[in-house]
Amino acid sequence: MKNMYIDFHIIQTVPPSCVNRDDTGSPKTAVYGGTMRARVSSQAWKRAMRLKFKELFTSDLVGYRTKKTAALVADQICSRHPELLRDDAEKMAEVVLELAGVKAGTDKKDALFFISSLQAAKVAELAVEYHNDKTAKKEKDKLFKAALEKALNDRPSVDILLFGRMAASNPSLNYDAAAQVAHSISTHTVSNEYDYFTAVDDCDRKEDMGAGHLGTVEFNSATLYRYASVNIKELAENLNVDELKIAVRGFAEAFIRSMPTGRQNTFANRTLPDLVYVTVREDQPINLAGAFEKPVFAGTDGYVVKSKKALIEHACDVYENYTASPKTSWVVGKDCGNFALKVNIDQLLEEISQEVERYAAGEE
């Protein structure tokens, strides 16, 4: 089967906001091309995407990343065996998870573990079997350890396949990520600003002077370049055709429509992209951030128009001098000329689904 990568390039304007902050509460930044840029980490946007997955996928296709793995398994045990006490169910879950090399969540230092609902259900089933098995412990442990590892590797959720899973305590449970998500950066130089605000005490008397609270919030505004890529060949190794179409379409919609939620009540900053450029490649993923190594200057046109122009020019330069043009490409947004097949968002998602279906059927 040939390689197939679907790359997503997005230009998106975000008004005054602080969607992703550092340990001091400041909006994250990065130096690129010698100037300061606004930055939204890949982790923040992947979290937003996973929340969007809950709207787009059925529960069996969405996983849980948690330290409380034992509690999830105990939920499954109790739903199947209501006669059992909750404490007993949690102890049963902890025993088999420890046997599988998964930290159960009883220690605050335990690492997060990514588990699908189907995996949790199967582990719960094995936990009850293990509890009722009267075989000698050494022999029982050997038998059930293999079964538990198989249960935790079979039937992964879509987000586990897309974003990967690392289990330091048992590397056999690891999954390589089929998707890559870049840190989003502004196409131009930014300077963080401060909002000084006061809050009034509603119950103060007229003669009371001053505010009930004073504070500052740091923010910036930016036109962002966002990039992600999905390795379809790798994803297809674990999903059937229908699941593959659902997964890739869902990833596309979530990446396009999601937004990290940092300080959103303060800034109401939720926007949608100004341009979405999607390519299908058979050689390698290509990040086009180089279009903005020289920061865009707004002038009288603002940043969006010039950012689109810079992206298109850089992509054409890359295709002409370094690699072949994409096998297929689409663009959503105006001011793009004949750069790629122009579609709206619904058409784009349908085109992506059809392209994935043809690939899975071996028609590529």
C-alpha positions in Angstrom: 0.0 0.0 0.0 1.3 3.4 -1.0 2.0 6.2 1.5 -0.7 8.8 1.9 -0.5 11.9 4.0 -3.2 14.5 4.3 -1.8 17.9 5.3 -3.9 20.7 6.8 -2.7 24.4 6.5 -4.9 27.0 8.1 -4.7 30.8 8.3 -6.9 32.0 11.2 -7.3 35.4 12.9 -7.8 35.5 16.7 -8.8 38.8 18.2 -7.5 40.0 21.6 -7.2 36.8 23.6 -5.1 34.5 25.8 -6.1 31.0 24.5 -2.9 29.3 25.7 -0.9 30.7 28.6 2.5 29.8 30.2 3.3 29.2 33.9 3.2 33.0 34.6 -0.2 33.5 33.0 1.2 35.2 29.9 0.1 34.2 26.3 2.7 31.7 24.9 5.1 33.1 22.4 8.1 32.0 20.3 10.9 33.7 18.4 10.8 32.9 14.7 12.5 34.7 11.9 14.2 36.8 14.6 11.0 38.3 15.9 8.5 37.5 18.6 5.4 35.6 17.5 2.2 34.6 19.3 2.1 30.8 19.8 -0.5 28.2 20.7 1.0 24.9 21.7 0.1 21.7 19.8 -1.0 20.2 23.2 -3.5 22.9 23.7 -5.0 22.5 20.3 -5.0 18.7 20.5 -6.9 19.0 23.8 -9.5 21.2 22.1 -9.7 18.6 19.2 -10.3 15.7 21.6 -13.2 17.6 23.2 -14.6 18.2 19.8 -14.3 14.5 19.1 -16.9 13.8 21.8 -19.4 15.7 19.6 -18.3 14.1 16.3 -17.7 10.4 17.3 -19.7 7.8 19.2 -18.5 7.0 22.7 -16.8 3.7 21.6 -14.5 5.7 19.3 -13.3 8.2 22.0 -10.8 7.4 24.7 -10.0 8.7 28.2 -6.6 10.1 29.2 -6.6 9.8 33.0 -4.7 8.9 36.1 -8.0 7.3 37.4 -7.8 4.2 35.2 -8.9 1.9 38.0 -12.0 4.0 38.6 -13.0 3.7 34.9 -12.6 0.0 35.0 -14.5 -0.2 38.3 -17.4 1.7 36.7 -17.5 -1.1 34.0 -17.4 -3.8 36.7 -20.2 -2.3 38.7 -22.4 -1.8 35.7 -22.1 -5.6 34.9 -22.1 -6.8 38.5 -24.3 -4.4 40.6 -24.1 -6.9 43.5 -20.5 -5.9 44.1 -19.5 -3.1 46.4 -17.7 -0.1 44.7 -14.6 -0.5 46.9 -14.3 -4.2 46.0 -14.6 -3.3 42.3 -11.9 -0.8 42.5 -9.6 -3.2 44.3 -10.2 -5.8 41.6 -9.4 -3.2 38.9 -6.2 -2.1 40.6 -5.0 -5.7 40.9 -5.3 -6.5 37.2 -4.1 -3.1 36.0 -1.0 -3.5 38.1 -0.5 -6.9 36.6 -0.7 -5.4 33.1 1.9 -2.8 34.0 -0.6 0.2 34.2 -0.5 2.5 37.2 -4.0 2.4 38.5 -4.4 5.9 39.8 -4.0 5.4 43.5 -0.9 7.5 43.7 -0.8 11.2 42.7 2.5 10.6 41.0 1.1 8.1 38.6 1.3 9.1 34.9 -1.8 9.7 32.7 -2.9 6.6 30.8 -4.9 6.7 27.5 -7.6 4.0 27.4 -10.6 3.4 25.2 -14.1 2.6 26.6 -13.9 -0.8 24.8 -10.6 -1.5 26.4 -11.9 -0.6 29.9 -14.8 -2.9 29.4 -12.6 -5.8 28.4 -10.3 -5.2 31.4 -13.3 -5.2 33.7 -14.4 -8.5 32.3 -10.9 -10.0 32.9 -10.8 -8.4 36.4 -13.9 -10.4 37.4 -12.5 -13.6 35.9 -9.2 -13.1 37.7 -11.0 -12.5 41.0 -13.1 -15.7 40.6 -10.2 -17.9 39.3 -8.9 -20.2 42.0 -5.7 -21.2 40.1 -2.4 -20.7 42.0 -1.4 -17.0 41.8 1.9 -17.5 39.9 0.2 -19.5 37.2 -2.8 -17.2 37.1 -0.7 -14.1 36.8 1.2 -15.5 33.9 -2.0 -16.4 32.1 -3.9 -13.2 32.8 -1.0 -10.9 32.1 -1.0 -11.8 28.4 -4.8 -11.5 28.2 -4.7 -8.1 29.9 -2.0 -6.8 27.6 -4.0 -8.0 24.6 -7.1 -6.3 25.9 -5.2 -3.0 26.3 -3.8 -3.2 22.8 -7.0 -4.3 21.0 -9.8 -1.9 20.0 -8.0 1.4 20.6 -10.1 4.5 20.3 -9.6 6.9 17.3 -7.9 9.5 19.5 -5.4 7.0 20.8 -4.5 6.1 17.2 -4.3 9.7 16.1 -2.4 11.1 19.0 -0.5 8.0 20.3 -0.1 6.5 23.7 3.0 6.1 25.9 3.1 3.7 28.8 6.5 4.0 30.4 5.7 1.2 32.8 4.9 -1.2 30.0 6.2 -0.2 26.5 4.3 -3.0 24.8 1.2 -0.9 25.3 2.6 2.1 23.4 0.9 3.4 20.2 2.7 5.6 17.7 0.7 8.7 16.7 -0.7 8.7 13.2 -1.2 12.5 13.3 1.3 15.3 13.8 0.1 18.8 15.1 2.4 21.8 15.0 2.6 24.7 17.4 0.6 27.4 15.8 2.5 30.7 15.3 1.5 34.2 14.2 2.4 35.1 10.7 3.7 38.4 12.0 5.5 40.0 14.9 3.4 40.5 18.1 3.7 42.3 21.4 1.7 41.2 24.4 -0.5 43.8 26.0 -2.2 44.2 29.4 -5.8 44.8 30.3 -6.1 46.7 33.6 -9.5 46.1 35.0 -11.5 46.9 38.1 -14.5 45.2 39.7 -17.1 47.1 41.6 -18.7 45.9 44.8 -22.4 46.0 44.1 -23.2 46.4 47.8 -20.9 49.4 48.4 -22.6 52.6 49.7 -22.4 55.7 47.7 -19.8 57.2 50.0 -17.5 54.2 49.7 -14.7 54.9 47.4 -12.6 52.7 45.2 -13.0 49.3 43.5 -13.7 46.0 45.1 -11.0 44.4 43.1 -8.1 45.4 40.8 -6.3 43.1 38.3 -4.6 42.7 35.0 -4.9 40.2 32.2 -2.2 39.8 29.6 -3.3 39.2 26.0 -2.4 39.5 22.3 -4.1 39.3 19.0 -2.8 37.4 16.0 -3.2 35.9 12.6 -2.1 32.4 13.1 -0.6 29.7 10.8 -1.8 26.3 11.9 -0.6 23.0 10.5 -1.3 19.3 11.0 -0.8 16.1 9.1 -2.3 12.6 9.2 -0.5 9.4 8.1 -3.4 7.6 6.4 -1.4 4.4 5.8 -0.5 4.0 9.5 -4.1 4.8 10.5 -5.4 2.2 8.0 -3.5 -0.5 9.7 -5.8 -0.4 12.7 -9.2 0.6 11.2 -11.6 -0.8 8.6 -12.7 1.4 5.7 -15.7 2.9 7.4 -13.8 3.6 10.6 -11.0 5.2 8.7 -13.3 7.5 6.8 -15.0 8.6 10.1 -11.6 9.1 11.8 -10.0 11.2 9.1 -13.1 13.3 8.5 -13.5 13.8 12.2 -9.9 14.8 12.6 -10.3 17.3 9.7 -13.5 18.9 11.1 -12.1 19.0 14.7 -8.8 20.7 13.6 -10.7 23.2 11.5 -13.5 24.0 14.0 -12.0 23.6 17.4 -10.5 26.4 19.6 -8.6 26.1 22.9 -10.7 27.5 25.7 -8.2 29.6 27.7 -9.9 32.8 29.1 -12.7 32.5 26.5 -15.3 34.0 28.9 -13.1 37.1 29.2 -12.4 37.6 25.5 -15.1 35.7 23.5 -12.4 35.0 21.0 -13.8 32.0 19.2 -13.2 32.3 15.4 -13.2 30.1 12.3 -10.4 30.0 9.7 -9.9 32.6 7.1 -8.3 30.0 4.8 -8.0 26.2 4.9 -5.6 24.5 2.4 -5.6 20.7 2.4 -3.2 18.6 0.3 -2.9 14.8 -0.3 0.7 13.7 -0.7 2.4 10.4 -1.3 6.0 11.4 -0.4 6.1 13.1 3.0 4.2 15.7 5.0 5.3 19.3 4.3 5.0 22.1 6.9 4.7 25.5 5.1 5.7 27.7 8.1 8.6 28.9 6.0 6.2 31.3 4.3 6.3 33.4 7.5 10.0 33.2 8.4 10.0 36.8 7.2 7.1 38.3 9.2 4.2 39.7 7.4 3.6 43.4 7.7 0.0 44.6 7.8 0.0 47.9 5.8 -3.6 48.9 4.9 -4.7 45.4 4.0 -4.3 43.8 7.4 -2.5 40.5 8.0 -5.0 38.0 6.5 -4.7 38.9 2.8 -0.9 39.2 2.9 -0.6 35.9 4.9 -2.7 34.1 2.3 -0.5 35.5 -0.4 2.7 34.5 1.4 1.4 31.0 2.0 0.5 30.5 -1.7 3.8 31.9 -3.0 5.8 29.8 -0.6 3.9 26.6 -1.5 4.4 27.2 -5.2 8.2 27.8 -4.6 8.5 24.6 -2.6 6.6 22.6 -5.3 8.7 24.0 -8.1 12.1 23.6 -6.5 12.0 20.8 -3.9 9.2 18.4 -4.3 6.3 17.5 -6.5 3.0 19.3 -6.2 0.3 17.5 -4.1 -1.5 14.6 -5.7 -4.8 16.4 -4.8 -5.5 19.7 -3.1 -8.5 21.8 -2.0 -8.8 25.3 -0.6 -11.6 26.9 1.4 -11.6 30.7 1.5 -11.5 33.7 -0.9 -8.6 35.5 -2.6 -6.9 32.2 -3.5 -7.3 32.3 -7.3 -6.8 28.9 -9.0 -4.2 27.7 -6.4 -6.3 24.6 -5.6 -9.8 23.3 -6.2 -12.1 25.7 -4.4 -14.7 24.2 -2.1 -16.7 25.0 1.0 -16.2 23.2 4.3 -18.9 20.6 3.8 -17.6 19.8 0.3 -14.0 19.6 1.7 -15.0 17.0 4.3 -16.8 15.0 1.7 -13.9 15.2 -0.7 -11.5 14.0 2.0 -13.8 11.1 2.9 -14.0 10.0 -0.8 -10.2 10.3 -1.2 -9.6 8.1 1.9 -12.2 5.5 0.7 -10.5 5.2 -2.7 -7.1 4.8 -0.9 -8.5 2.1 1.4 -10.0 0.3 -1.6 -6.7 0.2 -3.3 -7.8 2.5 -6.1 -4.9 5.0 -5.6 
